[in-house]
Each structure stands twice: as C-alpha cells, then as structure tokens.
Amino acid sequence: MNEQTPPTAPSSPPPETVPEAAPVPEAAPVPEAAPVPEAAAAAIASKPKRSAASRSVRVLRRGLTWVLIVLVAVGVLGTTVAYWADQTLFNTDRFVATVAPIVTDPAVIESVSTDVSTSIVDQIGLQRVVDSVLPADLQGMGSIVVLGVQTTIQKAIADFMATPQFAAIWEQATRAVHSKVVGILRGDTSIIESTGGVVSVDVFPLVNEGLKAADKALTDATGRDIALPQLTDPTNAAASRAEIEQALGVTLPPDFGQITIADTSALDEAKQVLRVFEASIVVAGIVTLIIAVLAILIAIRRRRAFLQVVLASGIGLALALVVVARINQVVVDAAPAGTAGATARAAIESIVGGFAWYAITLAVALGVVAIALYIAGRPSWIPRWGRSMRTATGIQPSGNRLVRLVAEHIGELRLLGYVIAIVALLLVPLGLGTILGTLGVLIAYQLLLTVIRAFRPADIRAAEGLA
C-alpha cells in the first residue's frame, strides 16, 4: 500500500525588503564673512566720537575761516590798488609807457594846439606885427587877418603833434618832468632850486611850428616877408625864449611855452605822505599773506579753503576795479579847464586803463589757479571719467613704474607743478600771454596726472580704500 505523503503547507512569500531611505544631503556650509582687516578694524574702533565741545570747535573754525577769507578779499583790494599805484605813478619807465601815448588823444591835441596858438598870438604881439605891415586902407582888417593866422597856427601845431617826431619829443619831456616830480617827492632839494618852484613841460617845439606857420600865413596874406624868428634849438627853452624876445622886441612871461604840472611846495608837503604810503603797501601785503595762510591752516578742509582764498582774491580784484573807476570819475570831474585839465584827464584815463588791464590779467591768472585747484581736489566726475576712458580704450589697470610712481606720490607731484609754475612766473617778464601760457601748462599737467592715476593697480586702490 502506498504511503501518502502528507500535503505540505503552502510556503509563505518571502518578506518584502523595505528600501533604505536615501541619505539626506548635508546643507552647504555658510561662508563666513570676510574678516575685517586689522588696520581697518582698529581705525574704526579708535575713531573718536565727536563730543559737543568738538562740534563747537569745528563751528568756530568754520566761522573764523570765513572771517579770514573776507579779510583776504579786503586786503587784496587795498594792496593791489596801492601796489599798482606805486609801481605806475612813481616808476618813471612805467609812467612814461602809460602816459606818453596821450599825446595822440584828440582832446589833448585840440586843447594844447588852441592854448599854444593863442599864447603865440597874444604874447609875441601878432596884432602889432600885422598892423605894421598892412597898408593904411586895410588897417581895419588886421583883426580878421590875425584870426585867420591863429587858425593856421593851431592847425599846424595840431598836425605836428600827430607826427612821430613830436611823439618822441613828448616822451622825452614827460620822462624829464616825471623824474623831477619823483625826485622832489624822494627829498631831492636841488630839483626845487633848479625849477624855480614850478615843474612844467616845455612846448617850444610846438611854438616853433606855430611861428613857421604864422610866417607863411602872414606872407601870403600881406604879400610881404614878415620874417618871424625860427628857433635854433626848440628843445632849449631858455635859448628859444631869448631868440623870440630879441627878434620881436618883446618881453615874454616866465610861463610862455610851458605847461605847468605842479607847484614844488605842494610836492614837498607830499613827501611824508609818500613815505607812509609806500610803507603801508609792504605792511598790507605781508598782513594779507599772513591772513590767507591762517585761513588755510585753521580751515577743516584746507584744499577747499585754498580755493576759497583764491576766489576771495578775485573778488578783491573786482572790487578794486570798481574803486579805481570811481576814483577816475572823481578826478576827471575835478580836473580844471584848459590844457592842464585836458592833459590830466587823458593821463588819468590812460593810467586807469592800465590798471584795468593789470587787474584783469591777475583775475584771469587767479581763475586758472582756481581751476587747477579744483582739478587737484579730485571732483567726483574725474574718477568716472577715468573709468570711462579705461572702458572705452580697453586698457586695464597697470602696475608699471610710471603709473605706480604717480599714484603713490600724487600729492607731491601736484605740489611740484605749482612750485614750478610760480618759479617760472618769477623768472620771466610778466604779461597776459606769459601768465595764461604758464597756467595753461599747469592745468594740462594736473589733468595728465589725473589720467595716469586712473590706471593705478588694484593694490594701490585697496590701500587708498583703507586710508
């Protein structure tokens, strides 16, 4: 009999394996903040907080700086006018260069020719000379003839005054007179004795031209040779006066052929005033310079204060122009009538015109200096301009020796430019072209330094950021 195999129990399925969870990735480490450089941290930690007293000091310094800057403007006003007046009025070469051209002024020509022609007609007795040669039936026409001759004399003198020959004579006479006036003011008593108490300009060259014109006019009018004297040496006043007196049998007054400029007694009294005036120029200049330096030293921002001092000096020059123009108007209005008045008015206007040129030249120079200072202060647009240049040209910051030298010593190099410009202006003859040329080169130099510095390498930029 077959044995039955017991049925086997169905086997249970193998247990399901649970998959292991995927490992959770670790969070990325948070980068630590870059450590603050020790130098910068120390600087921040040690930076003192401003106390109320410190703020008060800063306010006081600002206020005092502005007061000093205003005083600089006033000092420049006074010193400029005084120095210019001293150098123009009491320096013979500059005075002659300024005043000699007035001889071409139409008002001076008209006044001088009228006065000299009138003096010739009156003092040499031209009416008597005409009456002596006119026929009896024409004696009543003598005054008409004299009037016509006087007009001819005036025209001849005016024409002669417009020639280079008379310009040279006038310049020589102006130089001689100015030397006498300055000599008296400087205390030279021998000049007072030699001039007889009066300083004057001799115009016998004009008298000689008038006599020649009168001689021809009388000859044409009367048909007779009058033979008026012709001066041997018109520049010799004493000899010319003697020739006329001897030829015509007349006695001329002491001031014939002269234009009186000044009474030596009045000049003698002005000597002390001149001494005080010249001493005050030196004192005012030194005091103004000291005030300017103090304003810069006291200021919180010295470069800005330097610029403000320059601008204040420009304002002082502008005020000086206004003051001198007013003085000119007062003097011109007070000038007497006649030849002396016309000559004085023309001379004053010429001198004031010279001051205007002088002041404008200085003002332009100060303006150029102000621009150079502004550029040296690195306004915000200059770095932007430098970055734009680098972007446009594709040139990267450079570490070559020249760029590094300029970047590391920019302050010294800028100061060197100012020093060289000042030395150059002291060594060459001053003029508007010289000043503008020198200061134009200074501005170009400052701009060149700025452009080169724009290409400084990164390590210098980083060092500047910590400074």
URMOVEN-V740371 format. One record per backbone hydrogen bond with DSSP energy under -1.0 kcal/mol. CO is the residue of the C=O (numbers start at 1). NH is the residue of the N-H. If there is no record, write none. Layout:
co = <CO:CO>
nh = <NH:NH>
//
This chain:
co = <37:38:39:40:41:42:51:52:53:54:55:56:57:58:59:60:61:62:63:64:65:66:67:68:69:70:71:72:73:74:75:76:77:78:79:80:81:82:83:84:85:86:91:92:93:94:95:96:99:100:101:102:105:106:107:108:109:110:111:112:113:114:115:116:117:118:119:120:121:125:126:127:128:130:130:135:136:138:139:141:142:143:144:145:146:147:148:149:150:151:152:153:154:155:156:157:160:163:164:165:166:167:168:169:170:171:172:173:174:175:176:177:178:179:180:181:182:183:184:187:189:190:191:192:195:197:199:199:201:203:204:205:206:207:208:209:210:211:212:213:214:215:216:217:218:219:233:236:237:238:239:240:241:242:243:244:245:253:255:257:259:262:263:264:265:270:271:272:273:274:275:276:277:278:279:280:281:282:283:284:285:286:287:288:289:290:291:292:293:294:295:301:302:303:304:305:306:307:308:309:310:311:312:313:314:315:316:317:318:319:320:321:322:323:324:325:326:327:328:329:330:338:339:340:341:342:343:344:345:346:347:348:349:350:351:352:353:354:355:356:357:358:359:360:361:362:363:364:365:366:367:368:369:370:371:372:373:375:379:380:381:382:383:384:385:386:387:388:389:390:400:401:402:403:404:405:409:410:411:412:413:414:415:416:417:418:419:420:421:422:423:424:431:432:433:434:435:436:437:438:439:440:441:442:443:444:445:446:447:448:449:450:452:453:455:457:458:459:460:461:462>
nh = <41:42:43:44:45:46:55:56:57:58:59:60:61:62:63:64:65:66:67:68:69:70:71:72:73:74:75:76:77:78:79:80:81:82:83:84:85:86:87:88:89:90:95:96:97:98:99:100:102:103:104:105:109:110:111:112:113:114:115:116:117:118:119:120:121:122:123:124:126:129:130:131:132:133:134:138:139:141:142:145:146:147:148:149:150:151:152:153:154:155:156:157:158:159:160:161:163:167:168:169:170:171:172:173:174:175:176:177:178:179:180:181:182:183:184:185:186:188:187:189:193:194:195:197:198:264:261:262:259:207:208:209:210:211:212:213:214:215:216:217:218:219:220:221:222:223:236:240:241:242:243:244:245:246:247:248:249:256:258:203:201:199:267:268:269:274:275:276:277:278:279:280:281:282:283:284:285:286:287:288:289:290:291:292:293:294:295:296:297:298:299:305:306:307:308:309:310:311:312:313:314:315:316:317:318:319:320:321:322:323:324:325:326:327:328:329:330:331:332:333:334:342:343:344:345:346:347:348:349:350:351:352:353:354:355:356:357:358:359:360:361:362:363:364:365:366:367:368:369:370:371:372:373:374:375:376:377:378:382:384:385:386:387:388:389:390:391:392:393:394:404:405:406:407:408:409:413:414:415:416:417:418:419:420:421:422:423:424:425:426:427:428:435:436:437:438:439:440:441:442:443:444:445:446:447:448:449:450:451:452:453:454:455:456:398:461:462:463:464:465:466>
//
